[in-house]
Amino acid sequence: MVAGNRNRISGTTWNVYLYILTSDRPQGVREVWRALSLSTPSLAQYHINKLLMLRLIESNSEGKYKASEGEHMGVLQGFVRLRGRLVPRLVFYSALMSGVLFAYLLFWPFRWDFRDLVVLFVVVLSVTAFSFEAYNQYKGVVERR
């Protein structure tokens, strides 16, 4: 299969990929089968084989599977894997802007003048926009079927 087909996995194959990608250790066929409540282990193996053909996952010496280090789907480039979870990068920008707002309110004498109102407006708007986009990005990846 060509590289362009990597972006076309969906449904159960997508769920298998996300499960293996976010697992903290390599997963076997039966573990995937049980975790995703698939009808048979052979169905889990079918989807694993599709991911192997796309080189999105790889097998280790024990016959278990983990996500390939160098290969990731383009849709996941906006995410960071943190403690087995996919976190949109925009969450970190939102946290940074929240920290700026907190520091501004804590260390700057707030007088409700034009500058304070502009800073407050820009930072609150930025936090809201980053949070909204991060939510939509996460929702789009998790619900991609």
PyRosetta script that sets phi, psi and omega in degrees:
from pyrosetta import init, pose_from_sequence

init()
pose = pose_from_sequence("MVAGNRNRISGTTWNVYLYILTSDRPQGVREVWRALSLSTPSLAQYHINKLLMLRLIESNSEGKYKASEGEHMGVLQGFVRLRGRLVPRLVFYSALMSGVLFAYLLFWPFRWDFRDLVVLFVVVLSVTAFSFEAYNQYKGVVERR")
pose.set_psi(1, 149.2)
pose.set_omega(1, -179.2)
pose.set_phi(2, -85.9)
pose.set_psi(2, 164.0)
pose.set_omega(2, -176.6)
pose.set_phi(3, -60.2)
pose.set_psi(3, -30.8)
pose.set_omega(3, -179.3)
pose.set_phi(4, -63.5)
pose.set_psi(4, -26.1)
pose.set_omega(4, 179.9)
pose.set_phi(5, -73.8)
pose.set_psi(5, -13.5)
pose.set_omega(5, 179.0)
pose.set_phi(6, -61.4)
pose.set_psi(6, -33.6)
pose.set_omega(6, -178.6)
pose.set_phi(7, -80.5)
pose.set_psi(7, -0.3)
pose.set_omega(7, -175.3)
pose.set_phi(8, -104.7)
pose.set_psi(8, 4.6)
pose.set_omega(8, 176.9)
pose.set_phi(9, -74.1)
pose.set_psi(9, 146.1)
pose.set_omega(9, -178.4)
pose.set_phi(10, -155.7)
pose.set_psi(10, 178.8)
pose.set_omega(10, 175.8)
pose.set_phi(11, 60.5)
pose.set_psi(11, -131.5)
pose.set_omega(11, -175.3)
pose.set_phi(12, -65.6)
pose.set_psi(12, -37.8)
pose.set_omega(12, 178.8)
pose.set_phi(13, -61.8)
pose.set_psi(13, -41.4)
pose.set_omega(13, 177.0)
pose.set_phi(14, -62.0)
pose.set_psi(14, -43.4)
pose.set_omega(14, 179.4)
pose.set_phi(15, -64.0)
pose.set_psi(15, -39.6)
pose.set_omega(15, 177.3)
pose.set_phi(16, -63.5)
pose.set_psi(16, -44.0)
pose.set_omega(16, 179.4)
pose.set_phi(17, -61.7)
pose.set_psi(17, -46.5)
pose.set_omega(17, 179.1)
pose.set_phi(18, -62.8)
pose.set_psi(18, -38.5)
pose.set_omega(18, 179.2)
pose.set_phi(19, -63.9)
pose.set_psi(19, -46.8)
pose.set_omega(19, -180.0)
pose.set_phi(20, -67.9)
pose.set_psi(20, -40.3)
pose.set_omega(20, -179.5)
pose.set_phi(21, -62.4)
pose.set_psi(21, -40.8)
pose.set_omega(21, -175.9)
pose.set_phi(22, -90.6)
pose.set_psi(22, -1.8)
pose.set_omega(22, 177.8)
pose.set_phi(23, -75.0)
pose.set_psi(23, 143.2)
pose.set_omega(23, -179.1)
pose.set_phi(24, -81.9)
pose.set_psi(24, -9.6)
pose.set_omega(24, 177.5)
pose.set_phi(25, -143.4)
pose.set_psi(25, 161.9)
pose.set_omega(25, 178.8)
pose.set_phi(26, -58.9)
pose.set_psi(26, 145.5)
pose.set_omega(26, -176.7)
pose.set_phi(27, -115.6)
pose.set_psi(27, 142.2)
pose.set_omega(27, 175.7)
pose.set_phi(28, -91.7)
pose.set_psi(28, 172.1)
pose.set_omega(28, -179.0)
pose.set_phi(29, -60.7)
pose.set_psi(29, -45.2)
pose.set_omega(29, -178.5)
pose.set_phi(30, -66.7)
pose.set_psi(30, -34.4)
pose.set_omega(30, 177.4)
pose.set_phi(31, -65.5)
pose.set_psi(31, -42.1)
pose.set_omega(31, 177.3)
pose.set_phi(32, -64.0)
pose.set_psi(32, -45.0)
pose.set_omega(32, -179.9)
pose.set_phi(33, -56.4)
pose.set_psi(33, -49.2)
pose.set_omega(33, -178.2)
pose.set_phi(34, -69.2)
pose.set_psi(34, -44.0)
pose.set_omega(34, -175.5)
pose.set_phi(35, -64.2)
pose.set_psi(35, -36.6)
pose.set_omega(35, -177.2)
pose.set_phi(36, -98.7)
pose.set_psi(36, 2.6)
pose.set_omega(36, 179.1)
pose.set_phi(37, 53.7)
pose.set_psi(37, 46.8)
pose.set_omega(37, 177.4)
pose.set_phi(38, -78.4)
pose.set_psi(38, 159.9)
pose.set_omega(38, -174.0)
pose.set_phi(39, -68.7)
pose.set_psi(39, -39.2)
pose.set_omega(39, 179.8)
pose.set_phi(40, -142.4)
pose.set_psi(40, 157.2)
pose.set_omega(40, 175.3)
pose.set_phi(41, -63.1)
pose.set_psi(41, -29.5)
pose.set_omega(41, -180.0)
pose.set_phi(42, -67.5)
pose.set_psi(42, -28.7)
pose.set_omega(42, 175.7)
pose.set_phi(43, -68.5)
pose.set_psi(43, -40.2)
pose.set_omega(43, 175.8)
pose.set_phi(44, -61.7)
pose.set_psi(44, -42.8)
pose.set_omega(44, 179.6)
pose.set_phi(45, -63.9)
pose.set_psi(45, -37.1)
pose.set_omega(45, 177.7)
pose.set_phi(46, -59.2)
pose.set_psi(46, -47.6)
pose.set_omega(46, -178.9)
pose.set_phi(47, -70.7)
pose.set_psi(47, -35.1)
pose.set_omega(47, 175.4)
pose.set_phi(48, -63.0)
pose.set_psi(48, -41.9)
pose.set_omega(48, 178.5)
pose.set_phi(49, -62.4)
pose.set_psi(49, -38.7)
pose.set_omega(49, 176.1)
pose.set_phi(50, -60.7)
pose.set_psi(50, -43.1)
pose.set_omega(50, 179.9)
pose.set_phi(51, -69.2)
pose.set_psi(51, -33.4)
pose.set_omega(51, 176.0)
pose.set_phi(52, -65.6)
pose.set_psi(52, -41.3)
pose.set_omega(52, 179.3)
pose.set_phi(53, -63.0)
pose.set_psi(53, -34.6)
pose.set_omega(53, 179.6)
pose.set_phi(54, -82.6)
pose.set_psi(54, -3.9)
pose.set_omega(54, -178.9)
pose.set_phi(55, 61.3)
pose.set_psi(55, 29.0)
pose.set_omega(55, 176.6)
pose.set_phi(56, -85.4)
pose.set_psi(56, -24.4)
pose.set_omega(56, 174.7)
pose.set_phi(57, -130.0)
pose.set_psi(57, 164.1)
pose.set_omega(57, 177.9)
pose.set_phi(58, -139.1)
pose.set_psi(58, 156.6)
pose.set_omega(58, -178.8)
pose.set_phi(59, -97.8)
pose.set_psi(59, 144.2)
pose.set_omega(59, 174.8)
pose.set_phi(60, -99.8)
pose.set_psi(60, -175.2)
pose.set_omega(60, -175.6)
pose.set_phi(61, -67.5)
pose.set_psi(61, -21.0)
pose.set_omega(61, 179.8)
pose.set_phi(62, -88.2)
pose.set_psi(62, -1.4)
pose.set_omega(62, -178.9)
pose.set_phi(63, 82.3)
pose.set_psi(63, 18.1)
pose.set_omega(63, 177.2)
pose.set_phi(64, -103.1)
pose.set_psi(64, 164.9)
pose.set_omega(64, -170.7)
pose.set_phi(65, -120.7)
pose.set_psi(65, 143.5)
pose.set_omega(65, 175.3)
pose.set_phi(66, -140.7)
pose.set_psi(66, 161.6)
pose.set_omega(66, -179.9)
pose.set_phi(67, -68.0)
pose.set_psi(67, 140.8)
pose.set_omega(67, 177.4)
pose.set_phi(68, -67.5)
pose.set_psi(68, 138.8)
pose.set_omega(68, -178.1)
pose.set_phi(69, -68.1)
pose.set_psi(69, -45.5)
pose.set_omega(69, -174.2)
pose.set_phi(70, -86.2)
pose.set_psi(70, -15.7)
pose.set_omega(70, -174.6)
pose.set_phi(71, -110.7)
pose.set_psi(71, 121.6)
pose.set_omega(71, 173.3)
pose.set_phi(72, -140.5)
pose.set_psi(72, 156.2)
pose.set_omega(72, 178.9)
pose.set_phi(73, -74.4)
pose.set_psi(73, 144.7)
pose.set_omega(73, -179.1)
pose.set_phi(74, -57.4)
pose.set_psi(74, -33.2)
pose.set_omega(74, -178.6)
pose.set_phi(75, -66.6)
pose.set_psi(75, -19.9)
pose.set_omega(75, -178.3)
pose.set_phi(76, -94.7)
pose.set_psi(76, 3.5)
pose.set_omega(76, -179.4)
pose.set_phi(77, -68.7)
pose.set_psi(77, -20.7)
pose.set_omega(77, 178.6)
pose.set_phi(78, -87.7)
pose.set_psi(78, 13.0)
pose.set_omega(78, -176.6)
pose.set_phi(79, -122.9)
pose.set_psi(79, 155.2)
pose.set_omega(79, 173.6)
pose.set_phi(80, -119.9)
pose.set_psi(80, 137.4)
pose.set_omega(80, 176.6)
pose.set_phi(81, -89.2)
pose.set_psi(81, 117.2)
pose.set_omega(81, -175.4)
pose.set_phi(82, -129.8)
pose.set_psi(82, 112.2)
pose.set_omega(82, -179.8)
pose.set_phi(83, 52.2)
pose.set_psi(83, 44.7)
pose.set_omega(83, 177.1)
pose.set_phi(84, 78.0)
pose.set_psi(84, 11.5)
pose.set_omega(84, 178.3)
pose.set_phi(85, -123.1)
pose.set_psi(85, 149.2)
pose.set_omega(85, 174.8)
pose.set_phi(86, -90.4)
pose.set_psi(86, 120.1)
pose.set_omega(86, -178.4)
pose.set_phi(87, -118.1)
pose.set_psi(87, 124.8)
pose.set_omega(87, 177.4)
pose.set_phi(88, -61.5)
pose.set_psi(88, 139.4)
pose.set_omega(88, 178.6)
pose.set_phi(89, -60.2)
pose.set_psi(89, -28.3)
pose.set_omega(89, -179.7)
pose.set_phi(90, -62.9)
pose.set_psi(90, -22.8)
pose.set_omega(90, 176.8)
pose.set_phi(91, -62.2)
pose.set_psi(91, -37.9)
pose.set_omega(91, -179.7)
pose.set_phi(92, -69.0)
pose.set_psi(92, -36.0)
pose.set_omega(92, 176.4)
pose.set_phi(93, -66.8)
pose.set_psi(93, -40.2)
pose.set_omega(93, 177.4)
pose.set_phi(94, -63.1)
pose.set_psi(94, -42.2)
pose.set_omega(94, 178.3)
pose.set_phi(95, -64.6)
pose.set_psi(95, -39.5)
pose.set_omega(95, 178.3)
pose.set_phi(96, -62.2)
pose.set_psi(96, -46.3)
pose.set_omega(96, 179.7)
pose.set_phi(97, -66.7)
pose.set_psi(97, -34.3)
pose.set_omega(97, 175.2)
pose.set_phi(98, -64.0)
pose.set_psi(98, -40.4)
pose.set_omega(98, 176.1)
pose.set_phi(99, -63.4)
pose.set_psi(99, -39.9)
pose.set_omega(99, 177.0)
pose.set_phi(100, -62.1)
pose.set_psi(100, -44.5)
pose.set_omega(100, 179.1)
pose.set_phi(101, -62.7)
pose.set_psi(101, -45.8)
pose.set_omega(101, 179.1)
pose.set_phi(102, -60.1)
pose.set_psi(102, -46.3)
pose.set_omega(102, 179.6)
pose.set_phi(103, -64.1)
pose.set_psi(103, -40.0)
pose.set_omega(103, 179.5)
pose.set_phi(104, -62.7)
pose.set_psi(104, -45.5)
pose.set_omega(104, -178.9)
pose.set_phi(105, -70.1)
pose.set_psi(105, -31.5)
pose.set_omega(105, -176.9)
pose.set_phi(106, -80.4)
pose.set_psi(106, -42.5)
pose.set_omega(106, -171.3)
pose.set_phi(107, -103.3)
pose.set_psi(107, -10.9)
pose.set_omega(107, -177.1)
pose.set_phi(108, -109.7)
pose.set_psi(108, 132.9)
pose.set_omega(108, 178.3)
pose.set_phi(109, -67.3)
pose.set_psi(109, 110.8)
pose.set_omega(109, -175.7)
pose.set_phi(110, -81.5)
pose.set_psi(110, 120.0)
pose.set_omega(110, -175.7)
pose.set_phi(111, -118.4)
pose.set_psi(111, 3.0)
pose.set_omega(111, -179.1)
pose.set_phi(112, 59.7)
pose.set_psi(112, 32.1)
pose.set_omega(112, 175.6)
pose.set_phi(113, -89.2)
pose.set_psi(113, -176.4)
pose.set_omega(113, -175.0)
pose.set_phi(114, -59.1)
pose.set_psi(114, -45.3)
pose.set_omega(114, -180.0)
pose.set_phi(115, -59.8)
pose.set_psi(115, -46.2)
pose.set_omega(115, 179.7)
pose.set_phi(116, -62.2)
pose.set_psi(116, -41.0)
pose.set_omega(116, 179.7)
pose.set_phi(117, -67.3)
pose.set_psi(117, -38.9)
pose.set_omega(117, 178.2)
pose.set_phi(118, -65.8)
pose.set_psi(118, -46.6)
pose.set_omega(118, 178.8)
pose.set_phi(119, -61.0)
pose.set_psi(119, -46.2)
pose.set_omega(119, 179.5)
pose.set_phi(120, -60.1)
pose.set_psi(120, -45.7)
pose.set_omega(120, -179.9)
pose.set_phi(121, -62.6)
pose.set_psi(121, -47.5)
pose.set_omega(121, -177.0)
pose.set_phi(122, -65.0)
pose.set_psi(122, -44.2)
pose.set_omega(122, -177.4)
pose.set_phi(123, -69.5)
pose.set_psi(123, -43.4)
pose.set_omega(123, 178.8)
pose.set_phi(124, -64.6)
pose.set_psi(124, -40.3)
pose.set_omega(124, 176.6)
pose.set_phi(125, -62.8)
pose.set_psi(125, -41.8)
pose.set_omega(125, 179.6)
pose.set_phi(126, -64.1)
pose.set_psi(126, -46.3)
pose.set_omega(126, 179.6)
pose.set_phi(127, -61.1)
pose.set_psi(127, -43.6)
pose.set_omega(127, 179.6)
pose.set_phi(128, -63.3)
pose.set_psi(128, -45.9)
pose.set_omega(128, -178.9)
pose.set_phi(129, -65.0)
pose.set_psi(129, -46.1)
pose.set_omega(129, 179.3)
pose.set_phi(130, -61.9)
pose.set_psi(130, -43.4)
pose.set_omega(130, -179.5)
pose.set_phi(131, -65.3)
pose.set_psi(131, -43.4)
pose.set_omega(131, 179.5)
pose.set_phi(132, -62.6)
pose.set_psi(132, -45.9)
pose.set_omega(132, -179.9)
pose.set_phi(133, -67.6)
pose.set_psi(133, -37.3)
pose.set_omega(133, 177.3)
pose.set_phi(134, -63.4)
pose.set_psi(134, -42.3)
pose.set_omega(134, 177.9)
pose.set_phi(135, -61.8)
pose.set_psi(135, -47.1)
pose.set_omega(135, 179.2)
pose.set_phi(136, -63.5)
pose.set_psi(136, -38.5)
pose.set_omega(136, 179.1)
pose.set_phi(137, -65.2)
pose.set_psi(137, -45.4)
pose.set_omega(137, 180.0)
pose.set_phi(138, -65.0)
pose.set_psi(138, -45.5)
pose.set_omega(138, 179.2)
pose.set_phi(139, -59.4)
pose.set_psi(139, -40.4)
pose.set_omega(139, -179.4)
pose.set_phi(140, -66.1)
pose.set_psi(140, -33.9)
pose.set_omega(140, -179.8)
pose.set_phi(141, -79.6)
pose.set_psi(141, -42.8)
pose.set_omega(141, -177.4)
pose.set_phi(142, -69.6)
pose.set_psi(142, -36.8)
pose.set_omega(142, -177.2)
pose.set_phi(143, -95.4)
pose.set_psi(143, 13.1)
pose.set_omega(143, -179.0)
pose.set_phi(144, -72.4)
pose.set_psi(144, 106.9)
pose.set_omega(144, -178.7)
pose.set_phi(145, -143.1)
pose.dump_pdb("model.pdb")
